[in-house]
Amino acid sequence: MSWRVFLLVPVLCIGCGSDDAADQARGSGRFILTRSAPAPRTLVDGPAVARFCARDSILSVVVLGDRWNAALALRTAWPLTRHFSLDTLPDGIGTAAVGARSVKDSVGVALVSRSGSVELDVGALLAGHFTAEAGLDSTRVTLTGRFEGVKPDTTSCANPGGG
């Protein structure tokens, strides 16, 4: 497993063990993540929040569910890029990563994208969809997701040179 997988861990642990943190992280937008193969089922469907940080050029979209948490991290500039390729880590502009973790399994390996794509529809609110291959070689899964109505917070991360 790559060390890069651990960069998504802080995002995936938002709200772990804290109802207050979970309440603060719930947004008005929606994020739905589905395991489409094998054994299709919805992993998480819930309120989402987004944050854009100009300092590191990362737009993150997070959803916290009762059973699963998920996050999508996109490396972009403002105005936002619309097409992204998925990997285990958003390395450069136009790349992204998605991760999901069962809330009940804090020891097991998270599902982290290995390949795929994201399409972003930018308007007053964020919307988009993605398809990703995730998991280890022996336990590959296909994830599909979509998010809509998410307003990114741009105030929680200072702009470069802005403090």
N, C-alpha and C positions, 0 to 999 in steps of 0.2 A: 504494500500500500504506500502511496506517495505521501510525503510530508505535507504536500499542498492540501490534502483533504482536511487537515486540522485547521486551516484558515477559515473554514465555514463553521467550525464548532461554536465559536462565540455567538454567531447569528442563530444557530440551531438551538442554543441553550437559553435564548431569551425566554424569560418567564418560568424556567425550570424551578419548581419548588416555591414559587411565590405568586400568590393570587394577586397581590398588588401590582407586580410587574406585568402579569398577564393582562390585567384590566387596563393598564397604561398602554400596552402594545396593541390593543384591539382598535381597529380603524373602521372607517365607514365603507371602504371598498371591499371587494370580495376576491378571494383566491381559492381556487379549486385544484387539487392535485389528485390524479387518478393513476393507479397502477393498471395499465391496459393489458399487460402480459407479463408473466403468466397469471392466471386466476384474477381477472379484472375486478377491481373494486375501488371505491373512492377512499383515499387515505385521509384527506382533510378537506373540508369545505367550510370556510369561515371568513370573518372580518380580516382585512389586511391593512397593513401600514407600509409606507414607503419612505425612504430617505435618500436624498442625493447629497453626496459630499464632494464638492469641487476639489478639495485638497487631494483626495485619492481617486477621483473620477469614478466613484462607485455609486450606482443606483441599486438599492436593495429593496426587495419586496418580501415581507414576512407575514406568515399566517400562523396562529397558534390554535391548535385544536385540542379536544379532550383526549384524543388518542395519538395524534401525530402533530408535529411542528414541521414547517417547511420554509425555505428561504430561496430566493432567486437573487443572485448578485450579478449585475451587468456593469462592465467597464465601458464607460461612455463619456462623451463631452456634452456640454449644453450648447446648442440644442441637441436633443438626444438622437443617437443613432437608432435606426429602425430595424436592422437585421443583425443578428448575433449568432455566432457559432458557440455551441456548448462544449465545455471541457471540464476538467476537475478544478480549474481555477481560472478566473478572468484575468488573463495575462496582459492583453493590450486592448486598445479601443476596438469595439466590435466583438469582444469575447464575453462569455458569461459562464456561470456555474449554477447548478441547482442542487440542493441537498434537502433530505427529509429524514426525520428521526422519530421513532416511536417514543412517546412520552414515558411509557412503562419500562422501556429497555434502555437504561442509561449506560449499559456496558457494551451492548452489541454495536456492530458497525453501522453507521448511518448509510443511507442510500445517497450516493453522490454521483452526479452526471459524469459520464466519460465521453459522450459525444451527443450531438443533436443540434437543434436550432431553436431560436427564439425570434418571433416577429412581434414588434412593438408598434402600437397605434397611439401616437402622441396627440393629445388634444388638451383641453382644460384639465382632464383627468387621465391617468394612465390606464391603458388596456393592452392586452397582448395574450399570446398563447405560445406554448412550446411543446416539443417532443424531445425526450432524452432517453438514451440508453444509460443505465446505471447499474451499480452492483459489481461484484467480483466476477471473474470469468466463469466460475461454477454456479453463480447465482444471478445471472443477468436478468434484469427486469426492464420493461419499457414504461416510462412515466410520461403522462401527458398532463398539461396544466393550462389554466387560463386565469387571468385576473382582469378586473375591470373596476372602474369608478374609484381608483386609488389616487389620492392627491399626495404627491411627494413633499415631505418636509425638507426644505432647503436651509432652514435656520439653525439646525442642530450641529452643523459642521462649518467652521469658519472657512471662507474662501482663502486661497493662497495669498499670503501677505496681509490678510484681513484680520489676523489675530487668533 
